[in-house]
Amino acid sequence: MTNSHEDEPFFITEEIEAEMIAAGYVFEPPAHFTTTNSYELYGLRPGETVAEAIARHQAEQKAEPAVRRLTADELTELRRDMAESSQWMQNELRRRKTEKESDDF
């Protein structure tokens, strides 16, 4: 069995698994599996290695924070909007309940 020092992913085919077992390696698949690929995870571009895509993806994540704190005005507006929505929903549920009760008679 040959050793590779490349940074590219290593896929274990049935042939490679057989070589590894013959060399005394006990084959154990990882504890978790993924159903996605590097194109979906890191936006792998043509001609780009997985390592390059990961590095670019991490740099982009640092450059653009995923979460920002709301300003005091935004927080006040959000709370007001939530209170209005809650009141609307309560009124709507009351209306539907009354409508259903009148339909039952």
N, C-alpha and C positions, 0 to 999 in steps of 0.2 A: 504494500500500500504506500502511495506517495503522500508526502506532506505538502501542503500548499500554504504559503504565507501571504496570500492575497487578502485584502479587506472585503472582498465580495462575499455574499452569503454562500453557505455551503449546503447544498441540497442532498439529502441522503436518498439515493435511489435503491432499488432492491439489490443491484449489483454491488454498490458501495457498502450497503448493509452486510452483504455476504462476505465481502473482503474484511470488514471490521470485525465481524464475528470470528472469521478464520484467524485473524491476528490476535484474538483473545479479548477484544473489546466487548463488553456487555452492552447491547443496544437497549436503551430506554428512551422512549419518546418523551418530549417535554411534558410537564404537568398541565400546560395549557395549550390551546390551539387557537389559531386566528383564521378568520375566513376572509380577510382583506389582503391587500397586497401593497407593495411599496408605491405604486402609482396613486392609490387612494390615500395612503397614510402621509406621504411626503410630497406628492405632486411630482414624482420622478419624471424628468424631462429626457427626451432623446439624447443619447450620448453622455448622459450624466450617470456616475456610479451611485450606488445606494448610499455610500458614505458621504458623498458630496450632497446628495438630496437631503439627507438627515441633517448635515451641518447647515445647509441653507434654510431648511425648515426651522431649526432651532434658533438661528439668527433672526428669522422673520418673527418668531414668537416673542423674542426678547424686545424687538424693535416696536412691536405693537402689543401693548398689554391687553390681555383678553378682558379684563375687568377694570372699570374705573369707578370711583366713588361718585355718587350723585351730589350735586351741589345742594345747598340748603333750600334754594327755590325749587329745584327739581324734586326733592324729597317732599316738600310741602304740597306741590302739585300732584305728585303720585298719591299721597295720602288722601287728598281731596277727591281725586278721581276714584280711588278705591272705595271711599265712603259713599260716593254717589252711585257707583256700580252696585254696592251692597244693598243700598236702599232700593234701587230699581229692581233688583232680583227679589227682594222680599215682597215688594208690591206685586211683581209679576206672579210669584208663587201664590200669593193671596188671591189674586184675580183668577188664576187657573183653578184654584181649589173651589172658589165660589162658583165659577162657571161649571165645573164638574158636578158639584152638589146640585145645582139647578137642573142640569141635564139628567141627573139620576131620578128626579121626581117626575 
